[in-house]
Amino acid sequence: DYHQVGTTGGLALLGDVSGHGVPSALVMAMCKSQVISGVSDSLALPEILNKINLVLLATMKKRFFLSILGIWIDRATGLVQLYNCGHPYPFLLRKSGEISMVEAPGKLLGISQKLRFNPITVKFEPGDRLILYTDGLVESFPAQEKKSNFDLFQDFLRGLPTLPILDSCEAVLKNHPITISRIPQPDDFSVLILERKM
């Protein structure tokens, strides 16, 4: 999800519910409704995440969990705050081509009522990109003895051409080894790319 907040704010979230099929899809729809409601009520990102967590605990009774990475964007200053709840760490791709993982630890939603956020702040320069993704894209990479799947995914992202945002998202999915080999996807593949234009 992406929501414009005020004249200079932005909110982006990418989440992944445990399990598969219709039950997981319904849980995700419920979580999305909490985001929309929270944005409409002008809640801060931590409050929205707390709201999702309480709804999951009250309705799912710890049967479903949610990993989610919430991004608060100040489009005027280029400062980006990352609130991570058990989601894979994003990659920061600088305009220069340098790519690095942004370590942002956090716990899954739907496990405990007590949430503790440790937001990570990143300075976003014009042309920089932040790449968010679900764990299926990483875990499905063919294993190599000397590299972790996250290292392999980072190398994969580094090797892709710089394209417009939508084309870049499509390139990640189309050029993934699982897609090329035409093996059925073992898990959902989702990618969200944010870029500072100016």
N, C-alpha and C positions, 0 to 999 in steps of 0.2 A: 504494500500500500504506500502511496505518497499523498501527502496533504499539504497544501499551502496554508501557512498560519500567519495572518496579518500581512504586512507589506514586505517583510524581510525574512520571515521565518519559514521553515520547512520541516516536515516530519516524514521520515521514511521507515518502514518496518518490513522485515522478512522473517517469517516464522515457519515452523515445521512441527506438525502434531505427530506424536507417537502412533504407531500402527498404520494400517492401510485401509482403503476402501471407503464405503459410504459413512460408517461411524466417524472416522477421522475427518472426513470432509465436513460433516455436520458440526463437529467440534471447532474446526477452523472457521466455519461460517459464524458460529457463536462468538468466537474471539474477534473476528473482523467487525462484528456489530458493536462490540465494546470499544473498539478503536474509534469507529465513526461517532459513537455517542460521546466518547471522551473528548474528541476534537471539537464537536459541536458545543460541549459544555466548557470549552477553553481550559481543559485540564492539562497540567504539565505532563511530560512523557513519563516520569516515575509514577505519577498518579494513575495514568492509563494502564501501565504495566501491573500495578498493584490491583487495579480493578479487574483485569483479566485473570490474575492469579486467584483472587477471591471467588470469582465466578466458577473457575475450573474446580477449585476445592469443593465448593458448595454443590455443584451439579455432577461432577465426574467421580468424586470420592477417591481420588488418586488412581483412577483406572486409565486416564489419559494425561500425558504431560506435553508441555509445549516449550520448544526452544524458540527464542525470538531475539532478534537484534534490532534495537530501536535506535534511530539516528535523528538527533536534533541538529538542524542546519541553520546557522545564522548567515544568510546570503549576503548581508552587508559587509561582514568582517571576514567571511570565509572560515570561521571557526565551526568545527563539527564535533558534537559530543556523542559518544557511543555508549549505549546502555545495553549490556549483553546479559541475556538470561539463558545460559547453556547452549548458545548457538556457535557454530564454527566461526573462528576468527576471520574477519574480512581481510582483503588484500588492498593495500594502497599503491596505486600505480601513478607515479609521478609523470608529468609531461615529458621529462627527460628519458623515460623508459625504465627508470629504476622501479622495482616492485618489491614490496616487503609486507609481511604479515603484521597486522595491528593486534597485539595481544590484549584482549579485553575479557578477563574472566568473569564468570557469573553463573548462577544456579538456574536450573529449569523452573518453569512455572508449573503450578499444580502439585507441588510436593509439600511445601510448608507455608504457613501464613506469614512467617517472618522473612521479609525480603530485605536484602542489603545491597545497595547499588554502589558501584565504584566506577563512575563514568570516566571514560578516557577522552581527552580532548586532542583533536588533530587540526593542524592548520592546513586548510585547503587552498592551494594556489590555483590561479587560472590554468586550465588544461589538465589538472589532476583528476584522477578517478578513484572511486572507492567501489570495490567489487564485493558484493554480498552473494551468498550461494547457500544451497542446502547440502547436507552431508552426503546425499546420494551421489553427487558429482565427484566427490573425493573418494569415497569408499569403494566405488566401482572401478577405479583405476587399476589396471593390471599391476600386481605387486612386483616390486623389485627389492632385491636383497639389501642394497646399500642406501636406499632412499625411502623415506616415508611417503605415504600417499599425498600428504600435504605438500611435500617438496616436489613431487611429480606434478601436482596440480599447479603449483606456482611456476614451474618450468613451462608447463602447457600454456598458461596465461601469458607468460613472457614472450612466447613464440608466436602469438596471434598478432595479426596486423592491427594498426590503429584505425578504427572505422567509426562512423557515427554510432551513437549509443545503441539504438535498436539493432543495427547490423552487428555490433559487437556482442550483444546478448545472443543473437542468433548464431554467431560464429562459435561461441563457447559450446552451445548445444550441438550444432551440426558437426563440429570437428572433434567432439569427445570420442575417445576410443570405442566406447560402447555403441555410439551411434554409427560410427564408420563400420564396425564389425557386424552391425545389424543384430546384435544379441539383444534379447528383450531387456528393458531397463529393470534392474533389481529394486529400484526405489525411484521416488519422484526426483526430477531434475528441475531446479529453479535457480535463476540468477537475476540479480538486480544490480545495475551499474549506475552510480551517481557521478556526475561530472560538474565541476565549476567552470562556467563559461567565461566569466569576467569578474 
